[in-house]
Amino acid sequence: MFSRKRGGPKHVRATDAPPSEALKQSMAASDAPPPPDHGPWDSSYAPDDVQQLDLGSLLIPAVDGVEVRVQANPDGVVEQIVLVDGESALQLGVFAAPRTEGIWDEVREEIAQAMKSDGVSPREVEGAYGVELAARVNTPEGPADVRFVGVDGPRWMVRALFQGAAAADRSREGRLGEVLTGLVVVRDNEARPVREALPLRLPQEMTEQAQQEQATGTNGSSPV
């Protein structure tokens, strides 16, 4: 699904695990390093036999039962990606990073400091991709669990925010975890400032639909 409504969790910031497998492979001296065991993949290692939603810098694998909600402006520029599976949600962001060093450690510390400034007590926990950041935050609907996961790749960083059941209990990631491990990052060759969000766009047919809705004054949503 996609809509053009703005909004999101209070503590989501576009602004952190030891170097990911993708980054390690990029830094390896061998001319032909073996591919990583799982994603998020750099496009140079990604499997080519998976059905995906192409959003430009991110390719999201199609997983049965997972609803994809993409918020975009009428020009098709994606502003937010949220995947929903039952009582869990996963928000995705992808950002520019240096070629030879990760930025998740630094970003994670900044997220933690921002939470503490808001009276939240975050805690670092070990996860599949290294150090994660978990917390219980206050929302208009009441207290909610969140968990930030960072994956450093060659010239990119994926920031994943689990919410709900999957944030409180890692064993309940289920299909959302499957999406994260199948994610593909397509990093362009442009020089970009570190932490700049990589460009994300709706597929052309969805952009045209959004423009039609704007012209008719509707504010609906269409399936992805």
C-alpha positions as CSV (number, residue, x, y, z in Angstrom):
1,M,0.0,0.0,0.0
2,F,1.1,3.6,-0.4
3,S,-0.2,6.9,0.6
4,R,1.0,10.5,0.7
5,K,0.3,11.0,4.4
6,R,3.3,12.2,6.5
7,G,4.2,11.0,9.9
8,G,6.0,8.3,11.8
9,P,7.3,7.2,15.2
10,K,8.7,10.1,17.3
11,H,12.2,8.7,17.6
12,V,12.8,7.7,14.0
13,R,15.8,9.7,12.8
14,A,17.5,9.5,9.5
15,T,20.7,9.6,11.0
16,D,24.9,1.7,13.6
17,A,26.9,-3.3,14.5
18,P,30.4,-4.1,13.4
19,P,31.0,-3.9,9.7
20,S,28.4,-6.0,7.9
21,E,29.3,-9.0,5.7
22,A,28.7,-6.8,2.7
23,L,31.2,-4.2,3.9
24,K,33.8,-6.9,4.8
25,Q,33.6,-8.3,1.4
26,S,34.0,-4.9,-0.2
27,M,37.2,-4.4,1.9
28,A,38.7,-7.8,1.1
29,A,41.9,-7.9,-0.8
30,S,40.8,-10.8,-3.1
31,D,39.7,-9.9,-6.6
32,A,36.8,-12.3,-6.3
33,P,35.6,-12.6,-2.6
34,P,32.9,-15.1,-1.8
35,P,29.4,-13.6,-1.6
36,P,27.9,-13.1,1.9
37,D,25.5,-15.6,3.3
38,H,22.5,-13.3,3.5
39,G,21.5,-9.7,3.0
40,P,20.8,-6.9,3.2
41,W,22.7,-7.4,0.0
42,D,24.8,-5.0,-2.0
43,S,23.5,-5.1,-5.6
44,S,26.8,-6.7,-6.7
45,Y,26.1,-9.8,-4.6
46,A,22.3,-9.9,-4.8
47,P,20.5,-13.0,-6.0
48,D,18.6,-12.4,-9.3
49,D,15.8,-14.9,-8.9
50,V,13.7,-13.1,-6.3
51,Q,10.6,-11.1,-7.1
52,Q,11.1,-7.5,-5.7
53,L,9.5,-4.1,-5.4
54,D,11.9,-1.7,-7.1
55,L,12.1,1.6,-5.2
56,G,15.4,2.8,-6.8
57,S,18.1,2.5,-4.2
58,L,16.2,-0.3,-2.4
59,L,14.8,-3.5,-3.8
60,I,12.3,-5.0,-1.4
61,P,11.7,-8.8,-1.7
62,A,8.1,-9.9,-2.0
63,V,7.2,-12.0,1.0
64,D,3.7,-13.4,1.3
65,G,1.7,-11.9,4.1
66,V,3.8,-8.7,4.4
67,E,2.1,-5.5,3.6
68,V,4.3,-2.8,2.1
69,R,3.3,0.8,2.8
70,V,5.2,3.4,0.9
71,Q,4.5,7.1,1.6
72,A,5.5,9.3,-1.3
73,N,4.8,12.8,-2.7
74,P,2.9,13.3,-5.9
75,D,6.2,13.3,-7.9
76,G,6.9,9.8,-6.8
77,V,9.7,10.6,-4.3
78,V,9.5,8.1,-1.5
79,E,9.5,9.7,2.0
80,Q,8.9,6.6,4.1
81,I,8.8,2.8,3.8
82,V,6.9,0.7,6.4
83,L,6.3,-3.0,6.2
84,V,3.5,-4.6,8.4
85,D,3.0,-8.2,9.4
86,G,0.4,-8.7,12.1
87,E,1.4,-7.0,15.3
88,S,4.8,-6.0,14.0
89,A,6.1,-3.3,11.7
90,L,9.5,-2.6,10.1
91,Q,10.5,0.9,8.9
92,L,13.4,1.0,6.4
93,G,15.9,3.8,5.5
94,V,19.1,3.7,3.5
95,F,21.9,6.3,3.6
96,A,25.3,7.1,2.0
97,A,28.4,6.0,3.9
98,P,32.2,5.8,3.3
99,R,33.5,2.9,1.2
100,T,35.8,1.5,3.9
101,E,34.3,2.1,7.2
102,G,30.8,1.7,8.8
103,I,28.8,4.5,10.4
104,W,26.3,2.5,12.5
105,D,28.2,2.8,15.7
106,E,28.2,6.6,15.5
107,V,24.6,6.8,14.3
108,R,23.4,4.4,17.1
109,E,25.1,6.6,19.7
110,E,23.3,9.7,18.4
111,I,19.9,7.9,18.4
112,A,20.5,6.8,22.0
113,Q,21.4,10.4,23.0
114,A,18.3,11.7,21.4
115,M,16.2,9.2,23.2
116,K,17.8,10.0,26.5
117,S,17.1,13.7,25.9
118,D,13.4,12.7,25.6
119,G,13.4,10.8,28.8
120,V,13.7,7.4,27.2
121,S,16.2,4.8,28.5
122,P,17.6,2.9,25.5
123,R,19.7,-0.3,25.9
124,E,22.2,-2.0,23.6
125,V,21.5,-5.6,22.7
126,E,23.4,-8.1,20.6
127,G,21.5,-9.2,17.4
128,A,22.1,-11.0,14.2
129,Y,23.8,-7.9,12.6
130,G,25.7,-6.9,15.7
131,V,24.8,-4.3,18.3
132,E,21.2,-3.1,18.2
133,L,19.4,-0.4,20.2
134,A,16.1,-1.2,22.0
135,A,13.8,0.9,24.0
136,R,10.2,1.4,25.2
137,V,8.9,4.8,24.0
138,N,5.8,6.8,24.6
139,T,3.4,7.2,21.7
140,P,-0.1,8.8,21.5
141,E,-1.5,5.3,21.7
142,G,0.6,4.5,24.8
143,P,4.0,2.8,25.5
144,A,5.5,0.9,22.6
145,D,8.6,-1.2,22.0
146,V,11.1,-0.2,19.3
147,R,14.4,-1.7,18.2
148,F,16.9,-0.1,15.8
149,V,19.1,-2.4,13.6
150,G,21.9,-1.0,11.5
151,V,23.7,-2.8,8.7
152,D,26.9,-1.2,7.2
153,G,27.6,-2.0,3.5
154,P,30.0,-0.7,0.9
155,R,29.1,3.0,0.7
156,W,25.7,2.6,2.3
157,M,24.0,1.9,5.6
158,V,20.6,0.4,6.1
159,R,18.7,1.5,9.2
160,A,15.8,-0.8,10.2
161,L,13.4,0.1,12.9
162,F,11.3,-2.8,14.3
163,Q,8.1,-1.9,16.1
164,G,5.6,-3.9,18.1
165,A,6.0,-7.6,18.8
166,A,9.1,-8.0,16.7
167,A,10.8,-5.1,18.6
168,A,10.0,-6.6,22.0
169,D,11.0,-10.2,21.0
170,R,13.5,-10.8,18.3
171,S,12.2,-14.4,17.8
172,R,9.0,-12.8,16.5
173,E,10.6,-11.0,13.6
174,G,9.3,-13.8,11.3
175,R,8.5,-12.6,7.8
176,L,9.8,-9.1,8.5
177,G,13.2,-10.5,9.3
178,E,13.0,-12.4,6.1
179,V,12.4,-9.1,4.2
180,L,15.4,-7.5,5.9
181,T,17.7,-10.4,5.0
182,G,16.5,-10.3,1.4
183,L,16.8,-6.5,1.0
184,V,19.0,-5.3,-1.8
185,V,20.8,-1.9,-1.8
186,V,21.5,-0.3,-5.2
187,R,24.1,2.4,-4.5
188,D,24.6,4.8,-7.4
189,N,28.1,6.1,-8.4
190,E,27.4,9.7,-7.3
191,A,29.6,11.1,-4.5
192,R,27.2,11.9,-1.7
193,P,27.6,13.4,1.8
194,V,27.8,10.7,4.5
195,R,24.3,10.0,5.9
196,E,22.5,11.5,3.0
197,A,19.4,9.5,2.3
198,L,19.8,7.5,-0.9
199,P,17.2,8.4,-3.6
200,L,14.0,6.3,-3.5
201,R,11.2,6.5,-6.0
202,L,8.0,4.8,-6.7
203,P,7.7,2.6,-9.8
204,Q,6.5,4.7,-12.8
205,E,3.0,3.3,-12.8
206,M,2.5,4.1,-9.1
207,T,3.8,7.7,-9.7
208,E,1.2,8.2,-12.4
209,Q,-1.5,7.0,-10.1
210,A,-0.4,9.4,-7.3
211,Q,-0.5,12.3,-9.8
212,Q,-4.0,11.3,-10.9
213,E,-5.2,11.2,-7.3
214,Q,-3.7,14.7,-6.7
215,A,-5.4,16.0,-9.9
216,T,-8.8,14.6,-8.8
217,G,-8.4,15.7,-5.2
218,T,-8.5,12.1,-3.8
219,N,-6.2,10.7,-1.1
220,G,-6.5,7.0,-1.5
221,S,-4.1,4.2,-1.5
222,S,-3.2,1.4,-3.9
223,P,-1.6,-2.0,-3.3
224,V,2.1,-2.5,-3.9
